[in-house]
Amino acid sequence: MLTEKIDIVKKRYDEIYQMISNPEIISDQKKYIELNKELKELSTLVNKGKQYKEAIDQKDEAEDYIKSSDDKDMIEMAKEQLEISKQLIEKLEDEIKILLIPKDPDDAKNVVMEIRAGTGGDEASIFAGDLYRMYTKFAQEKKWNLSIVDTSEGTAGGFKEVIFEIVGEDVYGELKYESGVHRVQRVPQTETQGRVHTSAATVMVLPEAEEFDIEINMSEVRVDYFCSSGPGGQSVNTTYSAVRLTHEPTGVVAQCQDQKSQHKNKEKAMKVLRSRLYEIELNKRMESDSKKRNELVKSGDRSAKIRTYNYPQGRVTDHRIGLTLYDLPKILDGDVSKLIDEIKLYINTERLKEAGEV
C-alpha cells in the first residue's frame, strides 16, 4: 500500500528532524550536511503524502454522503467532489511513485562540465562554443551560477576545449545525462559549395566532489605554475598565475588559468582534479552495479553518440530514446529542459516497471 510507504517516509523524516538538533550530530559536519540533504529530499515526499491522505479522506467523505443523503443537490455536489478527489489521487499517486524511486546521492551536487571539440576541425570548435552558450543560457534560466575554469580557444572561434563549473540546486541531477558525443549537421561558414558537414563535440558532466567525498594526498600531487596563455598560445600575462595539478598515481591532470590570482586558480584546479578522481571511483561503482551498467541511458559514457543537431531540417534528435524535436533554434538558445525532462521521464518509467509499479 502506498499509504504504508508514506508512513515509513514520515517516520524517517521525524527521526532526522530530531537528530539534527543533537549537539553530537551538529559537531560532525559531514553527518550534519548529509542529514540536512536527506531531510530536504524527504520533505517533498512528506508534503505530497499529506495531500494524498487528505484527498483519500475527501473521497471517502463524498462516497459516504452519496450513500446516506436524500438531498439531490447535495448529492450532485458530492459527486463533483468525488470526481475531483479521484483525479487528484491518481495524479498524486504518479508523483509519489516517482519520488519513492531511490535517488542518486550525487544528484544534489554541483558539476564540473567539459566540452571538447571532436571531429570536424574549425567547425567542431565553433559547435563546442555553441554548446557552451546553450548550457550558459540554460544555467541562467535555472538561476545557477556558472564560472569558467579553463579554456583553449579555436582558431576560427568557439573552443577546442572549455571547462566550467555550475553551482546551484540539483545541478548534477539535471545535467548528468548530457554526457556523451553531440553531433551537428550544417553548412559551415567556410563551405563554398553549400554542402552539409557533420562535426562533433564531446560533453562530460562530472559531479563536483566534496573534500570528504574523496581524500587526496597532496604529497602525490605535482603542482606546476606557468603564465596564462591566450589563443595561439601567446602569454597574456607575465606572472606565473596559471596552475597545473598532476595526480601522479593516476596521471589525472587538472589546470586553471582563468583567474588572476594563483591561489584562486589552484583552488579551481583542485575542484576539477577532485571531480575527475571522483568520476573514476563513480565509474568503478557503476561497473559493479548490473542495473546501472545495463541501463539504456547512461550518464557517464562519454563515447556514446547521444544527440544530433540538424540545421537544414531545424531538428534535434536524442538517439537514446528516439525523440526528435523540430525546435532547434530555441534548444540552442538554452531551452534544453524539454529534452532533459523527456529523458528523466523515460528513465523513471523504466524504473517503475522494474519495481512493478506500472
N, C-alpha and C positions, 0 to 999 in steps of 0.2 A: 504493500500500500504506500502511496505517495505521502500520505499524512504521517506515516511512521518514519519515513526517511526525513521529513521536515522536522519532526520532533527530535531526532538524533542530532541534526544540524543545530537546532536551537539549544540543545543541551550542551553541545561543544562550544557554541557561541557564549553561553552564560559562564562556562568554565574559564574560557580565555579572558572574559571581561573581569572576572575575579582575580585571575593570575597576574594581569598586567599592573595591578596596584600593589603587588607583593614587592617589598624592597629588594629581595634577592634577585627577582626577575629584572627589575629596573637596573640593577647594578651590572647585569650580564647583557651588554649591548647587543650582541648577536641574537640572543634568545628574545630580547625585548622587541627588536626590529621584526624578527620572524613572526612573533605572536601578533603584533600590530597589523602586519600584512594579512595574516590569516583572518583576523577579526574583520578587517575591511572587506575581504572577499566574501566572508560568511554573511555579512550584514545585508548584502543584496538579496541573498537567498532567504534569509530570515524574514525580510520585509515582503518578499513575494509569497512566502509561506503563510504569512499573516493574512495577506489579501486573499489567498486561495481558500483558507479556512473560513473567512468571512463570507466569501462567495458561496461556499457549500452551505453555510448556515442560512443565507438568504434564499437559496434554492429550496432547502428543506422547509423553511417557513412558508414559502409560496405554495409548495405542494400540499402542506398540511391545511393551509387556508382554503385551497381549491376543493379539498375533500370535505371540509367541515362547514363551509359557509353556504348560505342560501341567497346571498346578495349578488345578483348577476353582474352589476357594475364593478363591485369589489373583486369578484372572481376574474373578470376581464383584466383588471389591473394586476392581479396576482399572476395571471398567465403571461402578461407582458414582462413582469419582473422575473418570472421563471425562465423565460427565453433569454433575457439579458444575462441572468446568472449563469445559465448553461454555456453561453458563448464565452463569457469571461472565464469560467472554469476551464474550458477547452484551451483558451489562449494561455492562461497561466500554467496549465499542465505542460504545454510545449516548452514554455520559457524555463520552468523549474527543472524539467528533464535535462535540458542543455546545461543549466547551472550546476546540476548534480554530477556532470561528467568531470572526473578529476582534472584539475588544471595543471598545466605545465608550470612548475615553480619558477621558471625563467621568464614567464610571460610579462611579469610586472617590471622587468629590468629595462634600463636604458640600453641603447645599442651603439656599436661602432659599425658603420657601414663603409664598404669599399666598392668602388665602381672602377673597373679596368677595361680599357678598350681592347677588343679582341681582333678577329679577322676583319679586314676592310680598310686598313691604313688610316688616312686622314679622316675618312668618313666615319670610321669606328670611334675615333676620338671625339668627333662632333656629336655623335649619338650618345657617347658616355656623358657629355655635357648636357644633352637634352634630358637624360635620365636623372642627372643630378638636379637639374632645375625642377623636374617633375616631383622628386621627393622633397625638395625645398618647399615647394608650394603646398604639398600635402602636409608637411610638418607645420607650416604656418596655419593651415586650416584647422589642424588638431590642437593648435596653441602649444606646440612643443618647441623647445629651444634647440637650434642646430648650430654647430660650430665646426669649422674646418680644422683638421688635424695636419694634413699634408696633401700637397698637390704636385702633379707633374703635367704641365700643360701640353696640349697637342700643337703641332706646328701650324695647323690651319684653323685652330680654335678648339674648344672643348678640352678634354683631358685624356692623357694617356692613362692617368690614374688619379683618383681623388678619394681621400679618406676623411670621414667626418663622423662626429658623434651627435646623437639625438637624445635629448633628455626630456622626459615627460612621463605621463601616466600610461602604463601598459604598452610601451613602445614596441618591445620585442614581440609581444602577443599579436600586435597588428602587422608588423613588418617581416616576421620570420619566414613567411612563405614567398618572399620576394627574392630569396637566394636562388641563383642559377643563371643560365645564359639567356639574355634578352636579344632578339634579332630585330633588325629594322630593314624594311624593303622600300626603297625610294630612289629617285633620280638624284645623284649627288650634284652639288653646285658645279663641280669640275667636269661633269659629264657633258660632252658636246653633242652626242648622238641621241640623247633623251632616253637612254636605256636605264632600266631599273636595276639597281645593285642591292645585294644583300650584305649587310655588315652586322657585327655583333659586339656586345659588351657583357662582361660578367659582373654580377652584383653579389656581394657577400654581406650577410647581416649577422653580426656577432653579438650575443648578449654581453653587455658590459659587466665584467666580473668585479665583485667587491673584494676588498682585501681579505676578508675571511672566507671567500669562496675558493680562492687559490693562493697559497703562500709561495712567494718567490724568494729564493735565497740570493740576495744581491751580490754575494761573492761569485755567483755563477753567471752574472750579467756583465758583459763588457760594454762600457759607456764610451762613445766617441762623440766629440764635439767638432762641428765644422761650420763654415759660412753658409748662410741661406742662399739658395740659387733660384733664379727665375727661368723663363722659357729659354731653351738652348743651353742651359747650364751656367749662364753668366752669374757671377756673385752679385747679390743685391744689397749686401751689407758687408762691412769689414770686421764685424765681431763674430766670434765663434758661438752664436746663439742656438744654432740648429743642433739637435741631439739625435743620435742613433743608438739604440739599445739592441744588443745581441745576446739572446739566451743560449749560452754555449752548449748545454746538454742536448737541446733540441734543434739548435740552429735557427730558431724563430727570431726574426728581426722586426723592429718597430722604430719608426723615426717621426720626428715632428720638427717643422721649421716655420710654422705659420705665426708663432708668437715672437715678439721682440725679446722677451725675457728667456734666458737659458733655463731658468728654474721652471717656468710655465711649460716650455717645450718638453722638458724632461718629464713633467707631471702628466702631460697628454700622451707622450710616447709610452709611458708606463701603463696607462689605461689600455692602450692598444695592445701592448705586449701581454698584459694580464688577460685580456679578452681572447687573444689568439691562443694562448696556452689553455684557457678555459674551454675553448672550442675543441681542442684536441681531446680533452677529457670528456667533453659532451658527446663527441662522435664515438668514443670508446663505449660510453654508456648506451648510446643508441644502437650500436652494433650488437650489444648483448641483449637487447630488448627486441624479441622477434616481432612483436606487434608494430613497433615503430619502424623496424627495418623493412617490413612488408607494406607499410602504409604507402598508398599511391602518391600522395602529395607530401614530399619530404621537405624539411626546412633547411637541411644542411648540404644537399647535393649540388655543389657549385658547377658540375659538368653537365647537368641536365638542361636541355633546351626547354624553357618554361613558357615563353611568350613571344609573339611576333607582332610587330607594329607595322602595318602595311599602309603606306601613304596613298598610293594610287586609288585604293578602294576605301580609304578612311576607316579602316577596321583594326581592332586589336583582338588577337586570339590567344587565349590561355590554353595551352595544349594539354595540361594535366587534367582538366575537367571538361574539355571540349566546348568552352564558352567563347563565343565571338560577339563583340560589341562594335557597332558602327558609330563610334563616338570618339575617334582618335584625338581630335584637337583638344577636347575637354579633359581627356585622360592625361595627355601630356602636359596639360596645364594644372595638374595636381589632383584631378578628380579620380583618384585610384581606389577610393572606398568601394565603389561598385564591384570592382574585381576582387578585392580582398574579402568583402562580405560574402560573395558567392563561393569562394574557396572555403572560408570558415563554415558556411552553411553545409557545404558538401561533406567536409570532414566531420562535423557534428552529427550529421545524418548517418554517416557510416559508423560512427562510434555508438550511436543509439541502436543501430541494427545489431552490432556486436553484443550490446548489452541486453538485446531482446526487448527494447522499449518501443520499437516501431514495427 
